[in-house]
Structures are given as structure tokens and as C-alpha cells.
Amino acid sequence: MEAKKQLKQRHKEACLELKKVAATYIDDSTLNAKALVIGKNLGVSFQTVVNYVYGKSKDGYLTEAITKEFQAL
């Protein structure tokens, strides 16, 4: 049971980190343009990237990958 709690906590932290990294792109209205580039790099749709940024993430690994892509911009 402890492992599941740790996994949920890690996923929650990954979601918060993604929101923090993407906040500047949300504020200056360039999120969609950046999401197109990141989606292409990761092989997912632009809408998936946007959904993950706004907290509708399902996969923690993809959340971390999207975060790394935002940091690389």
C-alpha cells in the first residue's frame, strides 16, 4: 500500500511541476504554439499536451517528458 501512495504523490508532484514550468507560456498566450512543437517531438497530439498542462494527466512518465520539453524551450 505504501508504494501506491508514493506513486500517487510522485504523480501529483509531476503535475505541479508541469504547471509551474508551463505557467509563463499560459500567461503570454503562446501555450498552443509550444504545445504543437512539444506534441510533435513526443509523438502525441497538441491537445494531449494542453490537457496535461491543465491537470488532466493520466501518465506520470508523459507528464515528466512534457515537463522536460518545456524546460528545453
Backbone atoms as SQL, in Angstrom:
CREATE TABLE atoms (id INTEGER PRIMARY KEY, chain TEXT, resi INTEGER, resn TEXT, atom TEXT, x REAL, y REAL, z REAL);
INSERT INTO atoms VALUES
  (1, 'A', 1, 'MET', 'N', 0.820, -1.196, 0.000),
  (2, 'A', 1, 'MET', 'CA', 0.000, 0.000, 0.000),
  (3, 'A', 1, 'MET', 'C', 0.864, 1.260, 0.000),
  (4, 'A', 2, 'GLU', 'N', 1.995, 1.212, 0.656),
  (5, 'A', 2, 'GLU', 'CA', 2.881, 2.370, 0.722),
  (6, 'A', 2, 'GLU', 'C', 3.402, 2.748, -0.672),
  (7, 'A', 3, 'ALA', 'N', 3.695, 1.771, -1.484),
  (8, 'A', 3, 'ALA', 'CA', 4.201, 2.036, -2.833),
  (9, 'A', 3, 'ALA', 'C', 3.178, 2.800, -3.665),
  (10, 'A', 4, 'LYS', 'N', 1.923, 2.448, -3.522),
  (11, 'A', 4, 'LYS', 'CA', 0.869, 3.130, -4.275),
  (12, 'A', 4, 'LYS', 'C', 0.757, 4.587, -3.832),
  (13, 'A', 5, 'LYS', 'N', 0.873, 4.842, -2.548),
  (14, 'A', 5, 'LYS', 'CA', 0.836, 6.225, -2.044),
  (15, 'A', 5, 'LYS', 'C', 2.007, 7.028, -2.578),
  (16, 'A', 6, 'GLN', 'N', 3.178, 6.422, -2.614),
  (17, 'A', 6, 'GLN', 'CA', 4.358, 7.105, -3.129),
  (18, 'A', 6, 'GLN', 'C', 4.196, 7.415, -4.613),
  (19, 'A', 7, 'LEU', 'N', 3.625, 6.489, -5.360),
  (20, 'A', 7, 'LEU', 'CA', 3.408, 6.697, -6.785),
  (21, 'A', 7, 'LEU', 'C', 2.421, 7.833, -7.026),
  (22, 'A', 8, 'LYS', 'N', 1.347, 7.865, -6.254),
  (23, 'A', 8, 'LYS', 'CA', 0.366, 8.952, -6.385),
  (24, 'A', 8, 'LYS', 'C', 0.997, 10.298, -6.029),
  (25, 'A', 9, 'GLN', 'N', 1.822, 10.313, -4.991),
  (26, 'A', 9, 'GLN', 'CA', 2.493, 11.549, -4.587),
  (27, 'A', 9, 'GLN', 'C', 3.446, 12.023, -5.671),
  (28, 'A', 10, 'ARG', 'N', 4.181, 11.100, -6.265),
  (29, 'A', 10, 'ARG', 'CA', 5.113, 11.459, -7.334),
  (30, 'A', 10, 'ARG', 'C', 4.355, 12.015, -8.543),
  (31, 'A', 11, 'HIS', 'N', 3.223, 11.407, -8.863),
  (32, 'A', 11, 'HIS', 'CA', 2.414, 11.878, -9.982),
  (33, 'A', 11, 'HIS', 'C', 1.874, 13.278, -9.702),
  (34, 'A', 12, 'LYS', 'N', 1.436, 13.505, -8.482),
  (35, 'A', 12, 'LYS', 'CA', 0.928, 14.825, -8.097),
  (36, 'A', 12, 'LYS', 'C', 2.027, 15.878, -8.205),
  (37, 'A', 13, 'GLU', 'N', 3.221, 15.537, -7.739),
  (38, 'A', 13, 'GLU', 'CA', 4.353, 16.458, -7.815),
  (39, 'A', 13, 'GLU', 'C', 4.741, 16.743, -9.266),
  (40, 'A', 14, 'ALA', 'N', 4.671, 15.720, -10.120),
  (41, 'A', 14, 'ALA', 'CA', 4.993, 15.903, -11.542),
  (42, 'A', 14, 'ALA', 'C', 3.987, 16.845, -12.199),
  (43, 'A', 15, 'CYS', 'N', 2.724, 16.723, -11.840),
  (44, 'A', 15, 'CYS', 'CA', 1.685, 17.606, -12.389),
  (45, 'A', 15, 'CYS', 'C', 1.911, 19.051, -11.945),
  (46, 'A', 16, 'LEU', 'N', 2.258, 19.245, -10.694),
  (47, 'A', 16, 'LEU', 'CA', 2.522, 20.591, -10.189),
  (48, 'A', 16, 'LEU', 'C', 3.747, 21.208, -10.863),
  (49, 'A', 17, 'GLU', 'N', 4.768, 20.406, -11.072),
  (50, 'A', 17, 'GLU', 'CA', 5.969, 20.896, -11.737),
  (51, 'A', 17, 'GLU', 'C', 5.664, 21.299, -13.182),
  (52, 'A', 18, 'LEU', 'N', 4.853, 20.512, -13.876),
  (53, 'A', 18, 'LEU', 'CA', 4.478, 20.844, -15.248),
  (54, 'A', 18, 'LEU', 'C', 3.709, 22.153, -15.300),
  (55, 'A', 19, 'LYS', 'N', 2.770, 22.339, -14.387),
  (56, 'A', 19, 'LYS', 'CA', 2.015, 23.596, -14.354),
  (57, 'A', 19, 'LYS', 'C', 2.943, 24.782, -14.109),
  (58, 'A', 20, 'LYS', 'N', 3.906, 24.596, -13.220),
  (59, 'A', 20, 'LYS', 'CA', 4.835, 25.672, -12.889),
  (60, 'A', 20, 'LYS', 'C', 5.698, 26.036, -14.095),
  (61, 'A', 21, 'VAL', 'N', 6.195, 25.036, -14.806),
  (62, 'A', 21, 'VAL', 'CA', 7.054, 25.265, -15.961),
  (63, 'A', 21, 'VAL', 'C', 6.270, 25.893, -17.113),
  (64, 'A', 22, 'ALA', 'N', 5.019, 25.491, -17.286),
  (65, 'A', 22, 'ALA', 'CA', 4.208, 25.979, -18.408),
  (66, 'A', 22, 'ALA', 'C', 3.514, 27.303, -18.109),
  (67, 'A', 23, 'ALA', 'N', 3.567, 27.783, -16.892),
  (68, 'A', 23, 'ALA', 'CA', 2.841, 28.991, -16.497),
  (69, 'A', 23, 'ALA', 'C', 3.211, 30.205, -17.338),
  (70, 'A', 24, 'THR', 'N', 4.476, 30.361, -17.669),
  (71, 'A', 24, 'THR', 'CA', 4.879, 31.523, -18.462),
  (72, 'A', 24, 'THR', 'C', 4.266, 31.486, -19.856),
  (73, 'A', 25, 'TYR', 'N', 4.104, 30.289, -20.414),
  (74, 'A', 25, 'TYR', 'CA', 3.516, 30.162, -21.750),
  (75, 'A', 25, 'TYR', 'C', 2.007, 30.366, -21.711),
  (76, 'A', 26, 'ILE', 'N', 1.400, 30.049, -20.592),
  (77, 'A', 26, 'ILE', 'CA', -0.035, 30.304, -20.429),
  (78, 'A', 26, 'ILE', 'C', -0.260, 31.806, -20.317),
  (79, 'A', 27, 'ASP', 'N', 0.579, 32.458, -19.525),
  (80, 'A', 27, 'ASP', 'CA', 0.435, 33.894, -19.293),
  (81, 'A', 27, 'ASP', 'C', 0.623, 34.730, -20.547),
  (82, 'A', 28, 'ASP', 'N', 1.566, 34.347, -21.409),
  (83, 'A', 28, 'ASP', 'CA', 1.785, 35.156, -22.611),
  (84, 'A', 28, 'ASP', 'C', 1.095, 34.584, -23.859),
  (85, 'A', 29, 'SER', 'N', 0.156, 33.679, -23.658),
  (86, 'A', 29, 'SER', 'CA', -0.708, 33.127, -24.722),
  (87, 'A', 29, 'SER', 'C', 0.056, 32.422, -25.831),
  (88, 'A', 30, 'THR', 'N', 1.159, 31.781, -25.503),
  (89, 'A', 30, 'THR', 'CA', 1.889, 31.009, -26.506),
  (90, 'A', 30, 'THR', 'C', 1.832, 29.509, -26.226),
  (91, 'A', 31, 'LEU', 'N', 0.963, 29.109, -25.320),
  (92, 'A', 31, 'LEU', 'CA', 0.880, 27.698, -24.949),
  (93, 'A', 31, 'LEU', 'C', 0.539, 26.827, -26.155),
  (94, 'A', 32, 'ASN', 'N', -0.423, 27.232, -26.966),
  (95, 'A', 32, 'ASN', 'CA', -0.830, 26.403, -28.097),
  (96, 'A', 32, 'ASN', 'C', 0.307, 26.199, -29.086),
  (97, 'A', 33, 'ALA', 'N', 1.041, 27.243, -29.379),
  (98, 'A', 33, 'ALA', 'CA', 2.164, 27.120, -30.310),
  (99, 'A', 33, 'ALA', 'C', 3.238, 26.184, -29.755),
  (100, 'A', 34, 'LYS', 'N', 3.536, 26.330, -28.485),
  (101, 'A', 34, 'LYS', 'CA', 4.546, 25.472, -27.860),
  (102, 'A', 34, 'LYS', 'C', 4.044, 24.038, -27.756),
  (103, 'A', 35, 'ALA', 'N', 2.744, 23.860, -27.503),
  (104, 'A', 35, 'ALA', 'CA', 2.165, 22.523, -27.401),
  (105, 'A', 35, 'ALA', 'C', 2.243, 21.788, -28.735),
  (106, 'A', 36, 'LEU', 'N', 2.108, 22.510, -29.839),
  (107, 'A', 36, 'LEU', 'CA', 2.255, 21.889, -31.158),
  (108, 'A', 36, 'LEU', 'C', 3.657, 21.317, -31.342),
  (109, 'A', 37, 'VAL', 'N', 4.656, 22.092, -30.967),
  (110, 'A', 37, 'VAL', 'CA', 6.050, 21.652, -31.099),
  (111, 'A', 37, 'VAL', 'C', 6.334, 20.474, -30.180),
  (112, 'A', 38, 'ILE', 'N', 5.912, 20.578, -28.929),
  (113, 'A', 38, 'ILE', 'CA', 6.168, 19.520, -27.947),
  (114, 'A', 38, 'ILE', 'C', 5.429, 18.246, -28.332),
  (115, 'A', 39, 'GLY', 'N', 4.190, 18.379, -28.773),
  (116, 'A', 39, 'GLY', 'CA', 3.421, 17.209, -29.199),
  (117, 'A', 39, 'GLY', 'C', 4.092, 16.487, -30.350),
  (118, 'A', 40, 'LYS', 'N', 4.605, 17.243, -31.292),
  (119, 'A', 40, 'LYS', 'CA', 5.302, 16.640, -32.427),
  (120, 'A', 40, 'LYS', 'C', 6.566, 15.917, -31.970),
  (121, 'A', 41, 'ASN', 'N', 7.313, 16.537, -31.064),
  (122, 'A', 41, 'ASN', 'CA', 8.540, 15.920, -30.548),
  (123, 'A', 41, 'ASN', 'C', 8.275, 14.620, -29.802),
  (124, 'A', 42, 'LEU', 'N', 7.159, 14.555, -29.082),
  (125, 'A', 42, 'LEU', 'CA', 6.858, 13.383, -28.257),
  (126, 'A', 42, 'LEU', 'C', 5.933, 12.375, -28.931),
  (127, 'A', 43, 'GLY', 'N', 5.399, 12.741, -30.090),
  (128, 'A', 43, 'GLY', 'CA', 4.515, 11.818, -30.797),
  (129, 'A', 43, 'GLY', 'C', 3.104, 11.758, -30.232),
  (130, 'A', 44, 'VAL', 'N', 2.671, 12.856, -29.628),
  (131, 'A', 44, 'VAL', 'CA', 1.302, 12.947, -29.112),
  (132, 'A', 44, 'VAL', 'C', 0.651, 14.179, -29.721),
  (133, 'A', 45, 'SER', 'N', -0.646, 14.284, -29.565),
  (134, 'A', 45, 'SER', 'CA', -1.347, 15.428, -30.144),
  (135, 'A', 45, 'SER', 'C', -1.107, 16.689, -29.319),
  (136, 'A', 46, 'PHE', 'N', -1.309, 17.806, -29.973),
  (137, 'A', 46, 'PHE', 'CA', -1.200, 19.097, -29.291),
  (138, 'A', 46, 'PHE', 'C', -2.211, 19.166, -28.150),
  (139, 'A', 47, 'GLN', 'N', -3.402, 18.607, -28.363),
  (140, 'A', 47, 'GLN', 'CA', -4.448, 18.646, -27.347),
  (141, 'A', 47, 'GLN', 'C', -4.052, 17.845, -26.107),
  (142, 'A', 48, 'THR', 'N', -3.340, 16.764, -26.298),
  (143, 'A', 48, 'THR', 'CA', -2.856, 15.981, -25.158),
  (144, 'A', 48, 'THR', 'C', -1.919, 16.812, -24.302),
  (145, 'A', 49, 'VAL', 'N', -1.025, 17.536, -24.930),
  (146, 'A', 49, 'VAL', 'CA', -0.085, 18.386, -24.188),
  (147, 'A', 49, 'VAL', 'C', -0.853, 19.445, -23.404),
  (148, 'A', 50, 'VAL', 'N', -1.819, 20.082, -24.044),
  (149, 'A', 50, 'VAL', 'CA', -2.621, 21.114, -23.378),
  (150, 'A', 50, 'VAL', 'C', -3.386, 20.508, -22.204),
  (151, 'A', 51, 'ASN', 'N', -3.979, 19.347, -22.403),
  (152, 'A', 51, 'ASN', 'CA', -4.724, 18.686, -21.322),
  (153, 'A', 51, 'ASN', 'C', -3.816, 18.381, -20.139),
  (154, 'A', 52, 'TYR', 'N', -2.625, 17.907, -20.398),
  (155, 'A', 52, 'TYR', 'CA', -1.687, 17.598, -19.314),
  (156, 'A', 52, 'TYR', 'C', -1.296, 18.860, -18.563),
  (157, 'A', 53, 'VAL', 'N', -1.098, 19.954, -19.283),
  (158, 'A', 53, 'VAL', 'CA', -0.739, 21.216, -18.638),
  (159, 'A', 53, 'VAL', 'C', -1.848, 21.672, -17.696),
  (160, 'A', 54, 'TYR', 'N', -3.094, 21.463, -18.097),
  (161, 'A', 54, 'TYR', 'CA', -4.220, 21.901, -17.276),
  (162, 'A', 54, 'TYR', 'C', -4.674, 20.851, -16.263),
  (163, 'A', 55, 'GLY', 'N', -3.845, 19.834, -16.025),
  (164, 'A', 55, 'GLY', 'CA', -4.095, 18.902, -14.934),
  (165, 'A', 55, 'GLY', 'C', -4.859, 17.657, -15.269),
  (166, 'A', 56, 'LYS', 'N', -5.099, 17.381, -16.529),
  (167, 'A', 56, 'LYS', 'CA', -5.838, 16.179, -16.913),
  (168, 'A', 56, 'LYS', 'C', -4.869, 15.098, -17.371),
  (169, 'A', 57, 'SER', 'N', -3.877, 14.838, -16.562),
  (170, 'A', 57, 'SER', 'CA', -2.855, 13.861, -16.941),
  (171, 'A', 57, 'SER', 'C', -3.215, 12.474, -16.446),
  (172, 'A', 58, 'LYS', 'N', -2.826, 11.496, -17.229),
  (173, 'A', 58, 'LYS', 'CA', -3.077, 10.096, -16.893),
  (174, 'A', 58, 'LYS', 'C', -1.784, 9.335, -16.642),
  (175, 'A', 59, 'ASP', 'N', -0.737, 9.740, -17.343),
  (176, 'A', 59, 'ASP', 'CA', 0.514, 9.007, -17.313),
  (177, 'A', 59, 'ASP', 'C', 1.619, 9.886, -16.729),
  (178, 'A', 60, 'GLY', 'N', 2.191, 9.463, -15.640),
  (179, 'A', 60, 'GLY', 'CA', 3.239, 10.244, -14.999),
  (180, 'A', 60, 'GLY', 'C', 4.496, 10.370, -15.831),
  (181, 'A', 61, 'TYR', 'N', 4.809, 9.338, -16.612),
  (182, 'A', 61, 'TYR', 'CA', 6.001, 9.395, -17.448),
  (183, 'A', 61, 'TYR', 'C', 5.841, 10.435, -18.544),
  (184, 'A', 62, 'LEU', 'N', 4.661, 10.501, -19.155),
  (185, 'A', 62, 'LEU', 'CA', 4.414, 11.507, -20.180),
  (186, 'A', 62, 'LEU', 'C', 4.407, 12.901, -19.562),
  (187, 'A', 63, 'THR', 'N', 3.890, 13.020, -18.361),
  (188, 'A', 63, 'THR', 'CA', 3.905, 14.303, -17.662),
  (189, 'A', 63, 'THR', 'C', 5.335, 14.789, -17.491),
  (190, 'A', 64, 'GLU', 'N', 6.215, 13.899, -17.062),
  (191, 'A', 64, 'GLU', 'CA', 7.616, 14.264, -16.884),
  (192, 'A', 64, 'GLU', 'C', 8.290, 14.578, -18.211),
  (193, 'A', 65, 'ALA', 'N', 7.942, 13.859, -19.264),
  (194, 'A', 65, 'ALA', 'CA', 8.524, 14.117, -20.586),
  (195, 'A', 65, 'ALA', 'C', 8.091, 15.482, -21.110),
  (196, 'A', 66, 'ILE', 'N', 6.826, 15.829, -20.918),
  (197, 'A', 66, 'ILE', 'CA', 6.327, 17.130, -21.356),
  (198, 'A', 66, 'ILE', 'C', 7.016, 18.240, -20.562),
  (199, 'A', 67, 'THR', 'N', 7.204, 18.017, -19.280),
  (200, 'A', 67, 'THR', 'CA', 7.900, 19.000, -18.442),
  (201, 'A', 67, 'THR', 'C', 9.317, 19.228, -18.955),
  (202, 'A', 68, 'LYS', 'N', 10.020, 18.155, -19.288),
  (203, 'A', 68, 'LYS', 'CA', 11.382, 18.289, -19.799),
  (204, 'A', 68, 'LYS', 'C', 11.402, 19.056, -21.127),
  (205, 'A', 69, 'GLU', 'N', 10.395, 18.822, -21.959),
  (206, 'A', 69, 'GLU', 'CA', 10.327, 19.541, -23.239),
  (207, 'A', 69, 'GLU', 'C', 10.090, 21.038, -23.003),
  (208, 'A', 70, 'PHE', 'N', 9.227, 21.375, -22.070),
  (209, 'A', 70, 'PHE', 'CA', 9.003, 22.795, -21.760),
  (210, 'A', 70, 'PHE', 'C', 10.283, 23.424, -21.226),
  (211, 'A', 71, 'GLN', 'N', 11.006, 22.709, -20.395),
  (212, 'A', 71, 'GLN', 'CA', 12.245, 23.242, -19.839),
  (213, 'A', 71, 'GLN', 'C', 13.295, 23.443, -20.920),
  (214, 'A', 72, 'ALA', 'N', 13.263, 22.637, -21.973),
  (215, 'A', 72, 'ALA', 'CA', 14.242, 22.736, -23.044),
  (216, 'A', 72, 'ALA', 'C', 13.960, 23.903, -23.989),
  (217, 'A', 73, 'LEU', 'N', 12.733, 24.448, -23.952),
  (218, 'A', 73, 'LEU', 'CA', 12.394, 25.550, -24.852),
  (219, 'A', 73, 'LEU', 'C', 13.114, 26.824, -24.484);
